[in-house]
């Protein structure tokens, strides 16, 4: 895969940004609840969202990652 293969058009890029923002907004309440269910601060649930997503993005290539 070359760098030129990663280029996309503006319309696709904007729709990807919008969908990622929507997914971020939707997942925050669930991750706060996961922190409470684990018996830790709800902020730790957000940390797990950030860390888990970063690790999954590095080591997986699934189109259904979310």
N, CA, C, O and CB atoms as a CASP TS submission, in Angstrom:
PFRMAT TS
TARGET T0000
AUTHOR 0000-0000-0000
METHOD Language model
MODEL 1
PARENT N/A
ATOM      1  N   UNK     1       0.849  -1.166   0.000  1.00  0.00           N
ATOM      2  CA  UNK     1       0.000   0.000   0.000  1.00  0.00           C
ATOM      3  C   UNK     1       0.900   1.235   0.000  1.00  0.00           C
ATOM      4  O   UNK     1       1.835   1.338   0.794  1.00  0.00           O
ATOM      5  CB  UNK     1      -0.969  -0.006   1.223  1.00  0.00           C
ATOM      6  N   UNK     2       0.607   2.151  -0.886  1.00  0.00           N
ATOM      7  CA  UNK     2       1.386   3.377  -0.987  1.00  0.00           C
ATOM      8  C   UNK     2       0.621   4.532  -0.355  1.00  0.00           C
ATOM      9  O   UNK     2      -0.584   4.447  -0.121  1.00  0.00           O
ATOM     10  CB  UNK     2       1.722   3.690  -2.457  1.00  0.00           C
ATOM     11  N   UNK     3       1.336   5.599  -0.089  1.00  0.00           N
ATOM     12  CA  UNK     3       0.716   6.781   0.504  1.00  0.00           C
ATOM     13  C   UNK     3      -0.371   7.347  -0.408  1.00  0.00           C
ATOM     14  O   UNK     3      -1.393   7.834   0.074  1.00  0.00           O
ATOM     15  CB  UNK     3       1.776   7.853   0.790  1.00  0.00           C
ATOM     16  N   UNK     4      -0.156   7.285  -1.717  1.00  0.00           N
ATOM     17  CA  UNK     4      -1.155   7.830  -2.641  1.00  0.00           C
ATOM     18  C   UNK     4      -2.480   7.070  -2.558  1.00  0.00           C
ATOM     19  O   UNK     4      -3.522   7.616  -2.921  1.00  0.00           O
ATOM     20  CB  UNK     4      -0.624   7.788  -4.074  1.00  0.00           C
ATOM     21  N   UNK     5      -2.457   5.825  -2.086  1.00  0.00           N
ATOM     22  CA  UNK     5      -3.688   5.049  -1.929  1.00  0.00           C
ATOM     23  C   UNK     5      -4.526   5.521  -0.751  1.00  0.00           C
ATOM     24  O   UNK     5      -5.715   5.212  -0.676  1.00  0.00           O
ATOM     25  CB  UNK     5      -3.359   3.583  -1.759  1.00  0.00           C
ATOM     26  N   UNK     6      -3.927   6.261   0.163  1.00  0.00           N
ATOM     27  CA  UNK     6      -4.634   6.725   1.351  1.00  0.00           C
ATOM     28  C   UNK     6      -5.409   8.015   1.118  1.00  0.00           C
ATOM     29  O   UNK     6      -6.210   8.406   1.967  1.00  0.00           O
ATOM     30  CB  UNK     6      -3.662   6.924   2.473  1.00  0.00           C
ATOM     31  N   UNK     7      -5.196   8.679   0.003  1.00  0.00           N
ATOM     32  CA  UNK     7      -5.880   9.932  -0.279  1.00  0.00           C
ATOM     33  C   UNK     7      -7.341   9.672  -0.600  1.00  0.00           C
ATOM     34  O   UNK     7      -7.685   8.689  -1.256  1.00  0.00           O
ATOM     35  CB  UNK     7      -5.201  10.673  -1.436  1.00  0.00           C
ATOM     36  N   UNK     8      -8.194  10.573  -0.125  1.00  0.00           N
ATOM     37  CA  UNK     8      -9.623  10.450  -0.348  1.00  0.00           C
ATOM     38  C   UNK     8     -10.173  11.816  -0.739  1.00  0.00           C
ATOM     39  O   UNK     8      -9.513  12.838  -0.550  1.00  0.00           O
ATOM     40  CB  UNK     8     -10.344   9.895   0.913  1.00  0.00           C
ATOM     41  N   UNK     9     -11.367  11.825  -1.276  1.00  0.00           N
ATOM     42  CA  UNK     9     -11.938  13.109  -1.662  1.00  0.00           C
ATOM     43  C   UNK     9     -12.514  13.835  -0.448  1.00  0.00           C
ATOM     44  O   UNK     9     -12.706  13.246   0.616  1.00  0.00           O
ATOM     45  CB  UNK     9     -13.021  12.912  -2.727  1.00  0.00           C
ATOM     46  N   UNK    10     -12.780  15.107  -0.629  1.00  0.00           N
ATOM     47  CA  UNK    10     -13.215  15.962   0.477  1.00  0.00           C
ATOM     48  C   UNK    10     -14.564  15.524   1.061  1.00  0.00           C
ATOM     49  O   UNK    10     -14.752  15.553   2.277  1.00  0.00           O
ATOM     50  CB  UNK    10     -13.305  17.408   0.007  1.00  0.00           C
ATOM     51  N   UNK    11     -15.493  15.125   0.205  1.00  0.00           N
ATOM     52  CA  UNK    11     -16.820  14.716   0.667  1.00  0.00           C
ATOM     53  C   UNK    11     -16.739  13.489   1.570  1.00  0.00           C
ATOM     54  O   UNK    11     -17.395  13.439   2.611  1.00  0.00           O
ATOM     55  CB  UNK    11     -17.734  14.427  -0.528  1.00  0.00           C
ATOM     56  N   UNK    12     -15.945  12.511   1.181  1.00  0.00           N
ATOM     57  CA  UNK    12     -15.773  11.308   1.994  1.00  0.00           C
ATOM     58  C   UNK    12     -15.105  11.645   3.317  1.00  0.00           C
ATOM     59  O   UNK    12     -15.501  11.133   4.365  1.00  0.00           O
ATOM     60  CB  UNK    12     -14.951  10.259   1.239  1.00  0.00           C
ATOM     61  N   UNK    13     -14.098  12.500   3.272  1.00  0.00           N
ATOM     62  CA  UNK    13     -13.399  12.878   4.495  1.00  0.00           C
ATOM     63  C   UNK    13     -14.341  13.572   5.470  1.00  0.00           C
ATOM     64  O   UNK    13     -14.330  13.259   6.660  1.00  0.00           O
ATOM     65  CB  UNK    13     -12.214  13.787   4.172  1.00  0.00           C
ATOM     66  N   UNK    14     -15.156  14.506   4.988  1.00  0.00           N
ATOM     67  CA  UNK    14     -16.087  15.214   5.874  1.00  0.00           C
ATOM     68  C   UNK    14     -17.131  14.271   6.460  1.00  0.00           C
ATOM     69  O   UNK    14     -17.496  14.404   7.628  1.00  0.00           O
ATOM     70  CB  UNK    14     -16.779  16.345   5.118  1.00  0.00           C
ATOM     71  N   UNK    15     -17.616  13.323   5.664  1.00  0.00           N
ATOM     72  CA  UNK    15     -18.599  12.385   6.205  1.00  0.00           C
ATOM     73  C   UNK    15     -17.964  11.471   7.249  1.00  0.00           C
ATOM     74  O   UNK    15     -18.625  11.090   8.215  1.00  0.00           O
ATOM     75  CB  UNK    15     -19.219  11.549   5.077  1.00  0.00           C
ATOM     76  N   UNK    16     -16.691  11.114   7.068  1.00  0.00           N
ATOM     77  CA  UNK    16     -15.991  10.311   8.075  1.00  0.00           C
ATOM     78  C   UNK    16     -15.804  11.098   9.372  1.00  0.00           C
ATOM     79  O   UNK    16     -15.952  10.539  10.458  1.00  0.00           O
ATOM     80  CB  UNK    16     -14.627   9.849   7.537  1.00  0.00           C
ATOM     81  N   UNK    17     -15.483  12.377   9.271  1.00  0.00           N
ATOM     82  CA  UNK    17     -15.312  13.213  10.468  1.00  0.00           C
ATOM     83  C   UNK    17     -16.633  13.347  11.222  1.00  0.00           C
ATOM     84  O   UNK    17     -16.664  13.224  12.446  1.00  0.00           O
ATOM     85  CB  UNK    17     -14.775  14.612  10.083  1.00  0.00           C
ATOM     86  N   UNK    18     -17.708  13.596  10.506  1.00  0.00           N
ATOM     87  CA  UNK    18     -19.019  13.728  11.144  1.00  0.00           C
ATOM     88  C   UNK    18     -19.420  12.427  11.827  1.00  0.00           C
ATOM     89  O   UNK    18     -19.893  12.449  12.963  1.00  0.00           O
ATOM     90  CB  UNK    18     -20.083  14.134  10.111  1.00  0.00           C
ATOM     91  N   UNK    19     -19.239  11.295  11.152  1.00  0.00           N
ATOM     92  CA  UNK    19     -19.628  10.020  11.754  1.00  0.00           C
ATOM     93  C   UNK    19     -18.759   9.685  12.965  1.00  0.00           C
ATOM     94  O   UNK    19     -19.248   9.089  13.924  1.00  0.00           O
ATOM     95  CB  UNK    19     -19.537   8.897  10.720  1.00  0.00           C
ATOM     96  N   UNK    20     -17.489  10.055  12.936  1.00  0.00           N
ATOM     97  CA  UNK    20     -16.644   9.782  14.106  1.00  0.00           C
ATOM     98  C   UNK    20     -17.036  10.651  15.287  1.00  0.00           C
ATOM     99  O   UNK    20     -16.989  10.187  16.427  1.00  0.00           O
ATOM    100  CB  UNK    20     -15.171  10.006  13.766  1.00  0.00           C
ATOM    101  N   UNK    21     -17.422  11.900  15.050  1.00  0.00           N
ATOM    102  CA  UNK    21     -17.883  12.754  16.145  1.00  0.00           C
ATOM    103  C   UNK    21     -19.183  12.223  16.749  1.00  0.00           C
ATOM    104  O   UNK    21     -19.357  12.240  17.968  1.00  0.00           O
ATOM    105  CB  UNK    21     -18.081  14.194  15.651  1.00  0.00           C
ATOM    106  N   UNK    22     -20.082  11.760  15.907  1.00  0.00           N
ATOM    107  CA  UNK    22     -21.342  11.187  16.398  1.00  0.00           C
ATOM    108  C   UNK    22     -21.066   9.947  17.243  1.00  0.00           C
ATOM    109  O   UNK    22     -21.657   9.783  18.310  1.00  0.00           O
ATOM    110  CB  UNK    22     -22.280  10.834  15.219  1.00  0.00           C
ATOM    111  N   UNK    23     -20.178   9.076  16.778  1.00  0.00           N
ATOM    112  CA  UNK    23     -19.846   7.875  17.549  1.00  0.00           C
ATOM    113  C   UNK    23     -19.198   8.238  18.883  1.00  0.00           C
ATOM    114  O   UNK    23     -19.455   7.580  19.891  1.00  0.00           O
ATOM    115  CB  UNK    23     -18.911   6.965  16.742  1.00  0.00           C
ATOM    116  N   UNK    24     -18.369   9.267  18.901  1.00  0.00           N
ATOM    117  CA  UNK    24     -17.742   9.693  20.151  1.00  0.00           C
ATOM    118  C   UNK    24     -18.792  10.184  21.142  1.00  0.00           C
ATOM    119  O   UNK    24     -18.717   9.872  22.331  1.00  0.00           O
ATOM    120  CB  UNK    24     -16.707  10.796  19.885  1.00  0.00           C
ATOM    121  N   UNK    25     -19.762  10.944  20.664  1.00  0.00           N
ATOM    122  CA  UNK    25     -20.821  11.454  21.542  1.00  0.00           C
ATOM    123  C   UNK    25     -21.683  10.313  22.068  1.00  0.00           C
ATOM    124  O   UNK    25     -22.087  10.328  23.231  1.00  0.00           O
ATOM    125  CB  UNK    25     -21.697  12.478  20.796  1.00  0.00           C
ATOM    126  N   UNK    26     -21.961   9.343  21.240  1.00  0.00           N
ATOM    127  CA  UNK    26     -22.824   8.224  21.636  1.00  0.00           C
ATOM    128  C   UNK    26     -22.134   7.317  22.655  1.00  0.00           C
ATOM    129  O   UNK    26     -22.799   6.797  23.551  1.00  0.00           O
ATOM    130  CB  UNK    26     -23.233   7.407  20.403  1.00  0.00           C
ATOM    131  N   UNK    27     -20.831   7.114  22.545  1.00  0.00           N
ATOM    132  CA  UNK    27     -20.152   6.157  23.410  1.00  0.00           C
ATOM    133  C   UNK    27     -19.771   6.711  24.782  1.00  0.00           C
ATOM    134  O   UNK    27     -19.506   5.933  25.699  1.00  0.00           O
ATOM    135  CB  UNK    27     -18.928   5.665  22.729  1.00  0.00           C
ATOM    136  N   UNK    28     -19.737   8.033  24.943  1.00  0.00           N
ATOM    137  CA  UNK    28     -19.308   8.602  26.226  1.00  0.00           C
ATOM    138  C   UNK    28     -20.203   8.166  27.390  1.00  0.00           C
ATOM    139  O   UNK    28     -19.660   7.731  28.405  1.00  0.00           O
ATOM    140  CB  UNK    28     -19.292  10.122  26.137  1.00  0.00           C
ATOM    141  N   UNK    29     -21.536   8.253  27.316  1.00  0.00           N
ATOM    142  CA  UNK    29     -22.348   7.824  28.462  1.00  0.00           C
ATOM    143  C   UNK    29     -22.148   6.346  28.830  1.00  0.00           C
ATOM    144  O   UNK    29     -22.127   5.992  30.009  1.00  0.00           O
ATOM    145  CB  UNK    29     -23.814   8.071  28.165  1.00  0.00           C
ATOM    146  N   UNK    30     -22.003   5.505  27.827  1.00  0.00           N
ATOM    147  CA  UNK    30     -21.783   4.088  28.100  1.00  0.00           C
ATOM    148  C   UNK    30     -20.458   3.838  28.796  1.00  0.00           C
ATOM    149  O   UNK    30     -20.366   2.980  29.675  1.00  0.00           O
ATOM    150  CB  UNK    30     -21.839   3.297  26.817  1.00  0.00           C
ATOM    151  N   UNK    31     -19.438   4.579  28.411  1.00  0.00           N
ATOM    152  CA  UNK    31     -18.137   4.401  29.048  1.00  0.00           C
ATOM    153  C   UNK    31     -18.110   4.965  30.464  1.00  0.00           C
ATOM    154  O   UNK    31     -17.405   4.439  31.325  1.00  0.00           O
ATOM    155  CB  UNK    31     -17.058   5.058  28.215  1.00  0.00           C
ATOM    156  N   UNK    32     -18.860   6.014  30.709  1.00  0.00           N
ATOM    157  CA  UNK    32     -18.998   6.500  32.086  1.00  0.00           C
ATOM    158  C   UNK    32     -19.676   5.440  32.947  1.00  0.00           C
ATOM    159  O   UNK    32     -19.278   5.207  34.088  1.00  0.00           O
ATOM    160  CB  UNK    32     -19.804   7.823  32.126  1.00  0.00           C
ATOM    161  N   UNK    33     -20.691   4.807  32.396  1.00  0.00           N
ATOM    162  CA  UNK    33     -21.384   3.744  33.126  1.00  0.00           C
ATOM    163  C   UNK    33     -20.473   2.538  33.340  1.00  0.00           C
ATOM    164  O   UNK    33     -20.532   1.907  34.396  1.00  0.00           O
ATOM    165  CB  UNK    33     -22.650   3.319  32.373  1.00  0.00           C
ATOM    166  N   UNK    34     -19.639   2.208  32.370  1.00  0.00           N
ATOM    167  CA  UNK    34     -18.705   1.094  32.544  1.00  0.00           C
ATOM    168  C   UNK    34     -17.732   1.360  33.681  1.00  0.00           C
ATOM    169  O   UNK    34     -17.385   0.446  34.428  1.00  0.00           O
ATOM    170  CB  UNK    34     -17.936   0.838  31.252  1.00  0.00           C
ATOM    171  N   UNK    35     -17.293   2.597  33.817  1.00  0.00           N
ATOM    172  CA  UNK    35     -16.429   2.948  34.941  1.00  0.00           C
ATOM    173  C   UNK    35     -17.136   2.751  36.268  1.00  0.00           C
ATOM    174  O   UNK    35     -16.545   2.236  37.216  1.00  0.00           O
ATOM    175  CB  UNK    35     -15.955   4.384  34.816  1.00  0.00           C
ATOM    176  N   UNK    36     -18.400   3.158  36.346  1.00  0.00           N
ATOM    177  CA  UNK    36     -19.167   2.958  37.581  1.00  0.00           C
ATOM    178  C   UNK    36     -19.397   1.478  37.872  1.00  0.00           C
ATOM    179  O   UNK    36     -19.289   1.047  39.020  1.00  0.00           O
ATOM    180  CB  UNK    36     -20.509   3.681  37.492  1.00  0.00           C
ATOM    181  N   UNK    37     -19.713   0.700  36.840  1.00  0.00           N
ATOM    182  CA  UNK    37     -19.938  -0.728  37.035  1.00  0.00           C
ATOM    183  C   UNK    37     -18.678  -1.450  37.480  1.00  0.00           C
ATOM    184  O   UNK    37     -18.750  -2.449  38.195  1.00  0.00           O
ATOM    185  CB  UNK    37     -20.458  -1.350  35.763  1.00  0.00           C
ATOM    186  N   UNK    38     -17.529  -0.949  37.060  1.00  0.00           N
ATOM    187  CA  UNK    38     -16.267  -1.564  37.467  1.00  0.00           C
ATOM    188  C   UNK    38     -15.871  -1.158  38.884  1.00  0.00           C
ATOM    189  O   UNK    38     -14.921  -1.703  39.446  1.00  0.00           O
ATOM    190  CB  UNK    38     -15.159  -1.185  36.491  1.00  0.00           C
ATOM    191  N   UNK    39     -16.597  -0.203  39.460  1.00  0.00           N
ATOM    192  CA  UNK    39     -16.309   0.216  40.825  1.00  0.00           C
ATOM    193  C   UNK    39     -15.200   1.254  40.928  1.00  0.00           C
ATOM    194  O   UNK    39     -14.610   1.433  41.993  1.00  0.00           O
ATOM    195  CB  UNK    39     -15.945  -0.973  41.642  1.00  0.00           C
ATOM    196  N   UNK    40     -14.915   1.938  39.821  1.00  0.00           N
ATOM    197  CA  UNK    40     -13.900   2.987  39.821  1.00  0.00           C
ATOM    198  C   UNK    40     -14.567   4.299  39.416  1.00  0.00           C
ATOM    199  O   UNK    40     -15.772   4.344  39.164  1.00  0.00           O
ATOM    200  CB  UNK    40     -12.716   2.634  38.857  1.00  0.00           C
ATOM    201  N   UNK    41     -13.786   5.344  39.356  1.00  0.00           N
ATOM    202  CA  UNK    41     -14.303   6.637  38.949  1.00  0.00           C
ATOM    203  C   UNK    41     -14.802   6.569  37.503  1.00  0.00           C
ATOM    204  O   UNK    41     -14.190   5.891  36.678  1.00  0.00           O
ATOM    205  CB  UNK    41     -13.220   7.725  39.103  1.00  0.00           C
ATOM    206  N   UNK    42     -15.891   7.252  37.183  1.00  0.00           N
ATOM    207  CA  UNK    42     -16.375   7.246  35.799  1.00  0.00           C
ATOM    208  C   UNK    42     -15.347   7.768  34.799  1.00  0.00           C
ATOM    209  O   UNK    42     -15.382   7.406  33.623  1.00  0.00           O
ATOM    210  CB  UNK    42     -17.629   8.071  35.697  1.00  0.00           C
ATOM    211  N   UNK    43     -14.438   8.613  35.260  1.00  0.00           N
ATOM    212  CA  UNK    43     -13.404   9.137  34.373  1.00  0.00           C
ATOM    213  C   UNK    43     -12.502   8.007  33.877  1.00  0.00           C
ATOM    214  O   UNK    43     -11.990   8.066  32.759  1.00  0.00           O
ATOM    215  CB  UNK    43     -12.569  10.212  35.094  1.00  0.00           C
ATOM    216  N   UNK    44     -12.308   6.991  34.695  1.00  0.00           N
ATOM    217  CA  UNK    44     -11.498   5.851  34.265  1.00  0.00           C
ATOM    218  C   UNK    44     -12.172   5.097  33.116  1.00  0.00           C
ATOM    219  O   UNK    44     -11.486   4.480  32.300  1.00  0.00           O
ATOM    220  CB  UNK    44     -11.247   4.900  35.447  1.00  0.00           C
ATOM    221  N   UNK    45     -13.487   5.138  33.042  1.00  0.00           N
ATOM    222  CA  UNK    45     -14.192   4.566  31.905  1.00  0.00           C
ATOM    223  C   UNK    45     -13.863   5.311  30.623  1.00  0.00           C
ATOM    224  O   UNK    45     -13.724   4.704  29.561  1.00  0.00           O
ATOM    225  CB  UNK    45     -15.691   4.582  32.148  1.00  0.00           C
ATOM    226  N   UNK    46     -13.739   6.630  30.724  1.00  0.00           N
ATOM    227  CA  UNK    46     -13.339   7.418  29.553  1.00  0.00           C
ATOM    228  C   UNK    46     -11.901   7.116  29.157  1.00  0.00           C
ATOM    229  O   UNK    46     -11.578   7.036  27.972  1.00  0.00           O
ATOM    230  CB  UNK    46     -13.501   8.919  29.832  1.00  0.00           C
ATOM    231  N   UNK    47     -11.037   6.948  30.159  1.00  0.00           N
ATOM    232  CA  UNK    47      -9.648   6.600  29.849  1.00  0.00           C
ATOM    233  C   UNK    47      -9.572   5.263  29.120  1.00  0.00           C
ATOM    234  O   UNK    47      -8.771   5.091  28.200  1.00  0.00           O
ATOM    235  CB  UNK    47      -8.807   6.548  31.134  1.00  0.00           C
ATOM    236  N   UNK    48     -10.412   4.319  29.537  1.00  0.00           N
ATOM    237  CA  UNK    48     -10.400   3.019  28.864  1.00  0.00           C
ATOM    238  C   UNK    48     -10.897   3.141  27.429  1.00  0.00           C
ATOM    239  O   UNK    48     -10.435   2.414  26.549  1.00  0.00           O
ATOM    240  CB  UNK    48     -11.259   2.009  29.633  1.00  0.00           C
ATOM    241  N   UNK    49     -11.834   4.053  27.186  1.00  0.00           N
ATOM    242  CA  UNK    49     -12.294   4.296  25.818  1.00  0.00           C
ATOM    243  C   UNK    49     -11.158   4.815  24.956  1.00  0.00           C
ATOM    244  O   UNK    49     -10.948   4.333  23.843  1.00  0.00           O
ATOM    245  CB  UNK    49     -13.462   5.291  25.806  1.00  0.00           C
ATOM    246  N   UNK    50     -10.421   5.799  25.465  1.00  0.00           N
ATOM    247  CA  UNK    50      -9.334   6.398  24.700  1.00  0.00           C
ATOM    248  C   UNK    50      -8.220   5.375  24.458  1.00  0.00           C
ATOM    249  O   UNK    50      -7.753   5.207  23.332  1.00  0.00           O
ATOM    250  CB  UNK    50      -8.778   7.634  25.431  1.00  0.00           C
ATOM    251  N   UNK    51      -7.807   4.704  25.518  1.00  0.00           N
ATOM    252  CA  UNK    51      -6.724   3.724  25.381  1.00  0.00           C
ATOM    253  C   UNK    51      -7.115   2.526  24.552  1.00  0.00           C
ATOM    254  O   UNK    51      -6.351   2.080  23.697  1.00  0.00           O
ATOM    255  CB  UNK    51      -6.274   3.261  26.731  1.00  0.00           C
ATOM    256  N   UNK    52      -8.297   2.003  24.799  1.00  0.00           N
ATOM    257  CA  UNK    52      -8.753   0.822  24.061  1.00  0.00           C
ATOM    258  C   UNK    52      -8.931   1.086  22.582  1.00  0.00           C
ATOM    259  O   UNK    52      -8.592   0.245  21.750  1.00  0.00           O
ATOM    260  CB  UNK    52     -10.046   0.323  24.633  1.00  0.00           C
ATOM    261  N   UNK    53      -9.458   2.245  22.253  1.00  0.00           N
ATOM    262  CA  UNK    53      -9.632   2.589  20.847  1.00  0.00           C
ATOM    263  C   UNK    53      -8.293   2.759  20.149  1.00  0.00           C
ATOM    264  O   UNK    53      -8.118   2.314  19.014  1.00  0.00           O
ATOM    265  CB  UNK    53     -10.455   3.861  20.712  1.00  0.00           C
ATOM    266  N   UNK    54      -7.351   3.399  20.821  1.00  0.00           N
ATOM    267  CA  UNK    54      -6.027   3.596  20.215  1.00  0.00           C
ATOM    268  C   UNK    54      -5.328   2.261  19.981  1.00  0.00           C
ATOM    269  O   UNK    54      -4.745   2.043  18.919  1.00  0.00           O
ATOM    270  CB  UNK    54      -5.155   4.495  21.108  1.00  0.00           C
ATOM    271  N   UNK    55      -5.383   1.374  20.960  1.00  0.00           N
ATOM    272  CA  UNK    55      -4.729   0.065  20.808  1.00  0.00           C
ATOM    273  C   UNK    55      -5.418  -0.757  19.728  1.00  0.00           C
ATOM    274  O   UNK    55      -4.751  -1.400  18.918  1.00  0.00           O
ATOM    275  CB  UNK    55      -4.735  -0.706  22.145  1.00  0.00           C
ATOM    276  N   UNK    56      -6.733  -0.741  19.709  1.00  0.00           N
ATOM    277  CA  UNK    56      -7.462  -1.502  18.697  1.00  0.00           C
ATOM    278  C   UNK    56      -7.184  -0.963  17.297  1.00  0.00           C
ATOM    279  O   UNK    56      -7.073  -1.737  16.346  1.00  0.00           O
ATOM    280  CB  UNK    56      -8.964  -1.467  18.986  1.00  0.00           C
ATOM    281  N   UNK    57      -7.072   0.351  17.164  1.00  0.00           N
ATOM    282  CA  UNK    57      -6.794   0.936  15.853  1.00  0.00           C
ATOM    283  C   UNK    57      -5.400   0.568  15.363  1.00  0.00           C
ATOM    284  O   UNK    57      -5.178   0.443  14.159  1.00  0.00           O
ATOM    285  CB  UNK    57      -6.941   2.452  15.907  1.00  0.00           C
ATOM    286  N   UNK    58      -4.468   0.396  16.282  1.00  0.00           N
ATOM    287  CA  UNK    58      -3.114   0.037  15.888  1.00  0.00           C
ATOM    288  C   UNK    58      -2.981  -1.430  15.486  1.00  0.00           C
ATOM    289  O   UNK    58      -2.214  -1.762  14.583  1.00  0.00           O
ATOM    290  CB  UNK    58      -2.163   0.340  17.011  1.00  0.00           C
ATOM    291  N   UNK    59      -3.729  -2.308  16.158  1.00  0.00           N
ATOM    292  CA  UNK    59      -3.515  -3.737  15.974  1.00  0.00           C
ATOM    293  C   UNK    59      -4.615  -4.474  15.222  1.00  0.00           C
ATOM    294  O   UNK    59      -4.495  -5.677  14.988  1.00  0.00           O
ATOM    295  CB  UNK    59      -3.347  -4.362  17.283  1.00  0.00           C
ATOM    296  N   UNK    60      -5.681  -3.783  14.839  1.00  0.00           N
ATOM    297  CA  UNK    60      -6.740  -4.447  14.078  1.00  0.00           C
ATOM    298  C   UNK    60      -7.048  -3.664  12.828  1.00  0.00           C
ATOM    299  O   UNK    60      -6.696  -2.490  12.718  1.00  0.00           O
ATOM    300  CB  UNK    60      -8.006  -4.613  14.925  1.00  0.00           C
ATOM    301  N   UNK    61      -7.690  -4.297  11.906  1.00  0.00           N
ATOM    302  CA  UNK    61      -8.076  -3.634  10.684  1.00  0.00           C
ATOM    303  C   UNK    61      -9.518  -3.906  10.320  1.00  0.00           C
ATOM    304  O   UNK    61      -9.866  -3.927   9.140  1.00  0.00           O
ATOM    305  CB  UNK    61      -7.181  -4.055   9.569  1.00  0.00           C
ATOM    306  N   UNK    62     -10.342  -4.110  11.294  1.00  0.00           N
ATOM    307  CA  UNK    62     -11.721  -4.488  11.068  1.00  0.00           C
ATOM    308  C   UNK    62     -12.578  -3.276  10.705  1.00  0.00           C
ATOM    309  O   UNK    62     -12.394  -2.190  11.253  1.00  0.00           O
ATOM    310  CB  UNK    62     -12.280  -5.178  12.298  1.00  0.00           C
ATOM    311  N   UNK    63     -13.506  -3.469   9.787  1.00  0.00           N
ATOM    312  CA  UNK    63     -14.419  -2.375   9.434  1.00  0.00           C
ATOM    313  C   UNK    63     -15.537  -2.248  10.472  1.00  0.00           C
ATOM    314  O   UNK    63     -16.284  -1.270  10.453  1.00  0.00           O
ATOM    315  CB  UNK    63     -15.021  -2.605   8.028  1.00  0.00           C
ATOM    316  N   UNK    64     -15.659  -3.213  11.367  1.00  0.00           N
ATOM    317  CA  UNK    64     -16.692  -3.161  12.403  1.00  0.00           C
ATOM    318  C   UNK    64     -16.070  -2.951  13.772  1.00  0.00           C
ATOM    319  O   UNK    64     -16.565  -3.484  14.766  1.00  0.00           O
ATOM    320  CB  UNK    64     -17.529  -4.446  12.397  1.00  0.00           C
ATOM    321  N   UNK    65     -14.988  -2.176  13.837  1.00  0.00           N
ATOM    322  CA  UNK    65     -14.253  -1.993  15.082  1.00  0.00           C
ATOM    323  C   UNK    65     -15.102  -1.340  16.156  1.00  0.00           C
ATOM    324  O   UNK    65     -14.974  -1.698  17.327  1.00  0.00           O
ATOM    325  CB  UNK    65     -13.017  -1.166  14.837  1.00  0.00           C
ATOM    326  N   UNK    66     -15.962  -0.398  15.805  1.00  0.00           N
ATOM    327  CA  UNK    66     -16.734   0.286  16.836  1.00  0.00           C
ATOM    328  C   UNK    66     -17.809  -0.610  17.371  1.00  0.00           C
ATOM    329  O   UNK    66     -18.567  -0.206  18.253  1.00  0.00           O
ATOM    330  CB  UNK    66     -17.342   1.565  16.301  1.00  0.00           C
TER
END
